[in-house]
């Protein structure tokens, strides 16, 4: 995943400052990612693997090839669009409070607007600095960092659980849940489910059977998988196959 350093940036597409009034958008899958700092306003997103809310002073990472529906309040947004080597990620939200993100986004937009020589390398450097800024809270605790990395790597194991994860890394499950919620704006179990749903969605979109995609993504019971898809996404896996293409 991008924030683990395992998915290198290959190209900067643009850097922009955007404002708009309240509205609703249906966005098709796009061949580039977005890292966006919301200076003002809120947005409620509906992704194929479930909903996500972004508030003022949050930074949202949108993976490439990810369709979504969004409802916005009046918004002031700074964004960098870019391509990465892989697209097997899920949307992630980070709190930008007390982090120097505003200056980096503004500098990136200024550089891109003037198209100075070497703009690709300069904006890419700023993007990696932003990624480092957003990763600092996670790196402050080695056990927490290791547990999150473990979750991201092993989510497709059918018998994987957050309780076992915390025991393995010597963490209090309650403290881990609290820290995780502060960091990622969702509980660990919801993050785990998001990873599994997104992996299953991509497998189904590639033509795998629903039962096989569910099993290979960490869902032992296809019926339970179908219930989760309906509850989180409001559609059936068969409808999801069409939506995910």
HELIX and SHEET records of a PDB file:
HELIX    1   1 UNK A    2  UNK A    4  5                                   3    
HELIX    2   2 UNK A  101  UNK A  114  1                                  14    
HELIX    3   3 UNK A  119  UNK A  139  1                                  21    
HELIX    4   4 UNK A  142  UNK A  154  1                                  13    
HELIX    5   5 UNK A  162  UNK A  168  1                                   7    
HELIX    6   6 UNK A  173  UNK A  184  1                                  12    
HELIX    7   7 UNK A  188  UNK A  205  1                                  18    
HELIX    8   8 UNK A  210  UNK A  216  1                                   7    
HELIX    9   9 UNK A  222  UNK A  233  1                                  12    
HELIX   10  10 UNK A  237  UNK A  244  1                                   8    
SHEET    1   A 5 UNK A   9  UNK A  20  0                                        
SHEET    2   A 5 UNK A  75  UNK A  84 -1                                        
SHEET    3   A 5 UNK A  33  UNK A  40 -1                                        
SHEET    4   A 5 UNK A  58  UNK A  62 -1                                        
SHEET    5   A 5 UNK A  92  UNK A  95 -1                                        
SHEET    1   B 4 UNK A  23  UNK A  27  0                                        
SHEET    2   B 4 UNK A  68  UNK A  72 -1                                        
SHEET    3   B 4 UNK A  43  UNK A  47 -1                                        
SHEET    4   B 4 UNK A  50  UNK A  54 -1                                        
END                                                                             
